Amino acid sequence: MKNVLIEDDMDGLNERQREFARLLVSGVSKGDAYRRVFKSKDLSYEAARKRGQRLSQKEAVVAFCDTLRREMDDAAGLSRQ
């Protein structure tokens, strides 16, 4: 049976998608983040980059990245204008 990741009801993301977003916010490239999170070392970099690009455009991923950035700014005492 295939291992299926269940999405969380609160933000519509599963844990791998959240980790992908965390890596993006920390400065990791989309291709590298995709390969790390989805353990796709055998996937070509170009293919991983394309999949990472697609995933990074998912509305819930964008929203989660924005939330993480706001939390980082708040923790650093910064505010977004």
C-alpha positions in Angstrom: 0.0 0.0 0.0 1.3 3.5 -0.9 2.1 5.8 2.0 -0.3 8.7 1.7 0.3 11.9 3.6 -2.9 13.4 5.1 -3.3 17.1 4.8 -3.8 19.1 8.0 -7.3 20.7 8.2 -5.9 24.0 9.6 -3.7 25.1 6.6 -4.3 22.5 3.9 -0.7 21.3 4.0 0.9 18.1 5.0 4.1 18.0 7.0 6.4 17.6 3.9 4.8 20.7 2.3 5.3 22.6 5.5 9.0 21.6 5.7 9.4 22.6 2.0 8.0 26.0 2.9 10.3 26.3 5.9 13.3 25.5 3.7 12.3 28.2 1.2 11.9 30.8 3.9 15.4 29.9 5.2 16.9 30.6 1.8 17.1 27.1 0.3 16.4 27.0 -3.5 13.1 25.4 -4.7 14.9 22.6 -6.4 17.1 21.7 -3.4 14.2 22.1 -1.0 12.1 19.7 -3.1 14.9 17.1 -3.3 15.5 17.3 0.5 11.9 17.0 1.6 10.8 14.4 -0.9 14.0 12.4 -0.8 14.3 12.7 -4.6 18.1 12.4 -4.9 17.7 10.4 -8.1 15.5 13.1 -9.6 17.4 15.4 -12.0 18.0 18.9 -10.6 15.9 20.4 -13.5 13.0 18.1 -12.7 13.2 18.9 -9.0 13.4 22.6 -9.8 10.2 22.4 -11.9 8.3 20.4 -9.2 9.6 22.8 -6.5 8.4 25.8 -8.6 5.0 24.2 -9.0 4.7 23.5 -5.3 5.9 26.9 -4.3 3.0 28.5 -6.2 0.4 26.5 -4.3 -1.8 29.0 -2.5 -1.5 27.2 0.9 2.4 27.1 0.6 2.5 30.8 -0.3 0.3 31.6 2.7 2.4 29.4 5.0 5.7 31.1 3.8 4.1 34.5 4.5 3.2 33.4 8.0 6.7 32.1 8.7 8.2 35.3 7.4 5.9 37.4 9.6 6.8 35.3 12.6 10.5 35.7 11.9 10.0 39.5 11.6 8.1 39.6 14.8 10.7 37.6 16.6 13.4 40.0 15.3 11.3 43.0 16.3 10.7 44.1 12.7 7.4 45.0 11.1 6.4 44.7 7.5 5.1 47.9 6.0 
